[in-house]
Amino acid sequence: MKSVESGLGIALLGMVGGSLIVVKLLPLIAPLGGLGGWLVMKHCAKLIEQESNEVS
């Protein structure tokens, strides 16, 4: 039973450490995420426009 508890402890530490790293990287990730989302939206809009042109 001890090994399960220590495994959970390590997992918890890993999660906390991971979230700290993510928080530190957020300022770097946010612009990339925003740009990526914008590109995806533009691409989807283009696809929808093409489909509506083909239908009409």
Secondary structure as GFF3:
##gff-version 3
##sequence-region A 1 56
A	DSSP	alpha_helix	2	55	.	.	.	ID=ss1
###
